[in-house]
Amino acid sequence: MNKKTLESFKDILKSYWLFFLPHHLFSRFTYIITRTKHPLTKYLINLYISLFKINLKECERESIDEYETFCDFFTRKLKKGVHKIDKNKDSVVSSCDGKILEYGKIKNNSIVQVKGKYISVDDLLGDNKDLRNEYIDGSFITIYLSPKDYHRVHMPLDGKLSKTTYVPGRLYSVATHAVNAIKNLYSRNERLVCSFKNNEIYFTVVFVAAINVSSIETVWSGEVSPPAPKKVIKSNYDRKKINIIKGEELGMFKSGSTVVLLFNDKVKLSTNLKRGKLVRVGNKLGEIIV
């Protein structure tokens, strides 16, 4: 058995149990525990800081005594100046802190999940047929937010919110082994699709939920996931003036997950992008070419 086949087999073994786990029940339990103030709160926060090497000096609240619940700590805000937003007016920047998993051109209405595996843009966006033509010859970037990362999501460029689509689904892990092993993972998982426009530029920020993601929130509507009942929820914001500038917060995960950014052909990705590259909010990822 060669090395590549062995690694693939290991990824399958690590991911196979996910098919049998009651994802939503498990995540709802997390929802309750992380939002409850209890004697273990400080212990859990201290353990988390130790395990994932969290830099408290970057946080607005440096003392764990200032956090009421674990969720309060997990969604911590960082001090002004920690994130330096690229000031070039034509730049497109990272929406989050994390690791670039994949990037490139959108070809045949598909993006790369991992080498050899592709995801239909239609499926990812929740079969929004009116968005189908917007991303022909466009580009994408997939960024994984690890447990140690800051979990608020920001705007990659100025834009007006046009629509959102909440798509129910599974909550598979989005760790590397699962991404490698599970076909169409991002389009099978629960997600929130947020579409924006800026003159001729169209772009979408997709919040992909995962195991233990007990909530997705946006700045304009609060908690979006988990809703009840579990059904596709489409919201049109064309008549509302929800304009968010580059670098401003647009939402958050209340546990780790993945962000997929889609751009139309008016954005060109930077040539220095690499798989595995660590990025932070505000780092340049590309530029407007209108």
Secondary structure per residue as TSV (DSSP state, phi and psi in degrees):
chain	resnum	aa	ss	phi	psi
A	1	M	-	360.0	121.5
A	2	N	-	-75.4	169.8
A	3	K	H	-60.9	-41.9
A	4	K	H	-63.6	-43.4
A	5	T	H	-66.1	-39.0
A	6	L	H	-63.8	-43.7
A	7	E	H	-63.8	-40.4
A	8	S	H	-62.8	-41.4
A	9	F	H	-64.2	-40.6
A	10	K	H	-63.9	-41.1
A	11	D	H	-61.9	-40.9
A	12	I	H	-63.7	-43.2
A	13	L	H	-62.8	-41.1
A	14	K	H	-68.0	-28.0
A	15	S	H	-98.3	-20.1
A	16	Y	H	-58.7	-38.8
A	17	W	G	-64.0	-22.4
A	18	L	G	-62.7	-26.6
A	19	F	G	-68.5	-22.4
A	20	F	T	-103.6	-11.5
A	21	L	S	-73.6	136.0
A	22	P	-	-75.3	84.8
A	23	H	H	-51.4	-52.6
A	24	H	H	-71.1	-37.4
A	25	L	H	-62.7	-44.7
A	26	F	H	-61.8	-43.6
A	27	S	H	-72.5	-31.9
A	28	R	H	-67.5	-34.9
A	29	F	H	-62.5	-44.0
A	30	T	H	-60.3	-40.6
A	31	Y	H	-54.8	-46.5
A	32	I	H	-70.3	-49.0
A	33	I	H	-62.7	-41.7
A	34	T	H	-76.7	-15.4
A	35	R	T	-102.4	2.7
A	36	T	S	-104.5	132.3
A	37	K	-	-83.3	121.4
A	38	H	-	-148.5	170.5
A	39	P	T	-58.3	-22.6
A	40	L	T	-88.3	-4.7
A	41	T	H	-55.8	-53.0
A	42	K	H	-64.5	-37.4
A	43	Y	H	-62.6	-45.4
A	44	L	H	-63.8	-39.7
A	45	I	H	-65.7	-45.1
A	46	N	H	-61.6	-41.6
A	47	L	H	-63.1	-43.6
A	48	Y	H	-63.0	-43.5
A	49	I	H	-60.5	-42.4
A	50	S	H	-67.3	-45.2
A	51	L	H	-66.2	-41.6
A	52	F	H	-108.1	8.3
A	53	K	T	55.4	52.0
A	54	I	-	-72.8	133.5
A	55	N	-	-91.1	96.6
A	56	L	G	-67.2	-20.8
A	57	K	G	-67.6	-18.3
A	58	E	G	-81.8	-17.4
A	59	C	B	-83.4	147.6
A	60	E	S	-59.8	-38.9
A	61	R	S	-109.8	104.8
A	62	E	-	-81.4	-21.2
A	63	S	S	-96.4	134.3
A	64	I	G	-66.9	-17.8
A	65	D	G	-66.5	-16.5
A	66	E	G	-86.5	-3.6
A	67	Y	-	-104.6	122.5
A	68	E	S	-73.4	-39.2
A	69	T	S	-135.2	169.1
A	70	F	H	-63.8	-38.4
A	71	C	H	-62.8	-37.3
A	72	D	H	-58.8	-41.3
A	73	F	H	-71.8	-43.3
A	74	F	H	-60.7	-34.9
A	75	T	T	-97.4	25.1
A	76	R	-	-52.2	143.4
A	77	K	-	-90.1	151.9
A	78	L	B	-102.6	159.2
A	79	K	-	-65.6	152.3
A	80	K	T	-62.6	135.9
A	81	G	T	99.7	-17.9
A	82	V	S	-64.2	-44.6
A	83	H	S	-96.6	118.9
A	84	K	-	-101.9	109.6
A	85	I	-	-80.6	124.8
A	86	D	-	-54.8	126.1
A	87	K	-	-87.1	-10.3
A	88	N	-	-60.7	126.1
A	89	K	T	-63.2	-22.2
A	90	D	T	-98.0	3.2
A	91	S	E	-80.2	150.8
A	92	V	E	-114.6	129.7
A	93	V	E	-119.1	167.9
A	94	S	-	-67.4	138.7
A	95	S	S	-82.1	-16.7
A	96	C	S	-154.7	170.0
A	97	D	S	-88.2	132.6
A	98	G	E	168.4	-162.4
A	99	K	E	-118.2	132.2
A	100	I	E	-71.4	119.5
A	101	L	E	-90.4	-47.1
A	102	E	E	-147.7	159.7
A	103	Y	E	-163.2	165.8
A	104	G	E	144.3	-163.2
A	105	K	E	-83.5	150.1
A	106	I	-	-85.8	116.1
A	107	K	B	-122.0	136.0
A	108	N	T	52.2	39.6
A	109	N	T	60.2	31.8
A	110	S	E	-138.8	153.5
A	111	I	E	-118.9	161.2
A	112	V	E	-83.9	127.0
A	113	Q	E	-82.2	-50.4
A	114	V	E	-158.4	160.4
A	115	K	T	-49.7	122.0
A	116	G	T	93.9	-9.4
A	117	K	E	-125.5	131.8
A	118	Y	E	-125.7	154.6
A	119	I	E	-124.9	131.7
A	120	S	E	-67.9	133.5
A	121	V	H	-61.4	-38.4
A	122	D	H	-57.5	-46.2
A	123	D	H	-65.7	-43.0
A	124	L	H	-60.6	-40.7
A	125	L	T	-85.2	5.1
A	126	G	T	78.0	33.5
A	127	D	S	57.3	44.4
A	128	N	-	-81.9	92.0
A	129	K	G	-61.4	-28.1
A	130	D	G	-74.0	-12.7
A	131	L	G	-95.4	-10.3
A	132	R	G	-53.4	-44.6
A	133	N	G	-84.9	-11.9
A	134	E	G	-68.9	-25.8
A	135	Y	G	-109.8	15.4
A	136	I	T	-62.6	128.1
A	137	D	T	64.5	19.3
A	138	G	-	-86.1	-162.2
A	139	S	E	-142.1	167.3
A	140	F	E	-145.8	157.6
A	141	I	E	-141.5	132.7
A	142	T	E	-112.0	124.0
A	143	I	E	-121.7	126.4
A	144	Y	E	-95.1	126.9
A	145	L	E	-97.3	111.5
A	146	S	-	-80.1	167.9
A	147	P	T	-55.7	-28.4
A	148	K	T	-79.5	-15.2
A	149	D	S	-78.8	157.6
A	150	Y	-	-63.9	136.2
A	151	H	-	-115.3	24.7
A	152	R	E	-98.0	148.0
A	153	V	E	-115.2	136.6
A	154	H	E	-121.1	171.7
A	155	M	-	-79.4	134.5
A	156	P	S	-78.2	-21.6
A	157	L	S	-163.8	170.1
A	158	D	-	-60.0	142.9
A	159	G	E	-168.5	157.8
A	160	K	E	-106.0	128.5
A	161	L	E	-65.6	128.6
A	162	S	E	-107.6	-38.1
A	163	K	E	-164.3	158.4
A	164	T	E	-132.7	152.1
A	165	T	E	-136.8	119.0
A	166	Y	E	-91.1	126.3
A	167	V	E	-118.3	116.3
A	168	P	-	-70.5	158.5
A	169	G	-	178.9	-165.8
A	170	R	B	-76.7	177.7
A	171	L	-	-132.1	55.0
A	172	Y	-	-63.9	151.4
A	173	S	-	-59.5	148.0
A	174	V	-	-110.5	18.7
A	175	A	S	-63.9	160.7
A	176	T	H	-53.1	-42.8
A	177	H	H	-63.5	-36.5
A	178	A	H	-72.9	-40.8
A	179	V	H	-60.7	-38.1
A	180	N	H	-70.5	-31.9
A	181	A	H	-99.9	-32.0
A	182	I	S	-97.7	117.6
A	183	K	T	-66.6	138.7
A	184	N	T	54.8	36.6
A	185	L	H	-56.2	-50.1
A	186	Y	H	-65.3	-31.5
A	187	S	H	-87.3	-4.3
A	188	R	H	-97.6	-24.4
A	189	N	B	-81.3	156.3
A	190	E	-	-58.6	142.1
A	191	R	E	-159.1	161.1
A	192	L	E	-122.7	121.8
A	193	V	E	-102.8	118.2
A	194	C	E	-116.9	114.1
A	195	S	E	-106.9	137.4
A	196	F	E	-130.0	164.0
A	197	K	E	-143.9	151.9
A	198	N	E	-146.1	93.8
A	199	N	T	55.9	-114.4
A	200	E	T	-89.7	0.5
A	201	I	E	-94.8	128.0
A	202	Y	E	-118.4	134.2
A	203	F	E	-149.3	154.4
A	204	T	E	-132.8	137.2
A	205	V	E	-110.2	117.9
A	206	V	E	-106.4	116.9
A	207	F	E	-86.6	112.5
A	208	V	E	-100.4	117.2
A	209	A	-	-77.3	165.8
A	210	A	-	-151.8	178.7
A	211	I	T	-54.5	134.5
A	212	N	T	75.6	2.0
A	213	V	-	-78.5	98.2
A	214	S	-	-86.4	-5.1
A	215	S	-	-170.9	146.2
A	216	I	E	-120.1	132.8
A	217	E	E	-126.8	151.8
A	218	T	E	-122.9	159.3
A	219	V	T	-73.6	-19.9
A	220	W	T	-95.1	-19.8
A	221	S	T	-137.3	5.8
A	222	G	E	72.4	-145.4
A	223	E	E	-68.4	124.1
A	224	V	E	-104.6	-36.3
A	225	S	E	-129.7	136.4
A	226	P	S	-93.7	126.5
A	227	P	-	-88.5	174.9
A	228	A	S	-142.0	132.8
A	229	P	S	-78.3	172.8
A	230	K	-	-78.5	99.2
A	231	K	-	-149.7	161.4
A	232	V	-	-65.6	130.3
A	233	I	E	-123.5	114.1
A	234	K	E	-106.4	134.4
A	235	S	E	-129.6	129.2
A	236	N	E	-103.2	127.6
A	237	Y	-	-116.4	14.1
A	238	D	T	-56.8	-33.9
A	239	R	T	-87.8	-2.8
A	240	K	S	-105.8	148.2
A	241	K	-	-98.1	74.5
A	242	I	-	-102.5	92.3
A	243	N	E	-108.1	128.5
A	244	I	E	-126.7	131.9
A	245	I	-	-89.9	161.2
A	246	K	T	-53.2	129.8
A	247	G	T	92.9	-16.6
A	248	E	-	-75.4	151.7
A	249	E	E	-69.7	139.1
A	250	L	E	-120.6	-15.7
A	251	G	E	177.6	-171.9
A	252	M	E	-155.6	156.6
A	253	F	E	-99.6	143.0
A	254	K	S	-105.0	43.4
A	255	S	S	167.1	171.1
A	256	G	-	-70.0	151.6
A	257	S	E	-169.8	-148.8
A	258	T	E	-137.8	145.8
A	259	V	E	-118.0	131.5
A	260	V	E	-112.4	124.3
A	261	L	E	-105.0	129.2
A	262	L	E	-117.6	136.5
A	263	F	E	-129.4	148.3
A	264	N	-	-80.0	-171.2
A	265	D	T	-76.3	8.3
A	266	K	T	-92.0	2.5
A	267	V	E	-121.8	135.0
A	268	K	E	-114.3	127.0
A	269	L	E	-73.0	150.0
A	270	S	-	-66.2	151.6
A	271	T	T	-80.5	-10.6
A	272	N	T	-96.2	10.2
A	273	L	-	-71.0	144.2
A	274	K	-	-142.9	146.1
A	275	R	T	-64.9	133.2
A	276	G	T	90.6	-5.9
A	277	K	-	-70.8	134.5
A	278	L	E	-86.0	133.4
A	279	V	E	-129.5	159.3
A	280	R	-	-128.1	160.6
A	281	V	T	-50.8	128.9
A	282	G	T	98.3	-16.3
A	283	N	-	-65.0	139.3
A	284	K	E	-70.1	130.5
A	285	L	E	-114.2	-17.4
A	286	G	E	-178.2	-167.4
A	287	E	E	-149.7	154.4
A	288	I	E	-75.6	135.6
A	289	I	-	-119.4	17.3
A	290	V	-	-65.5	360.0
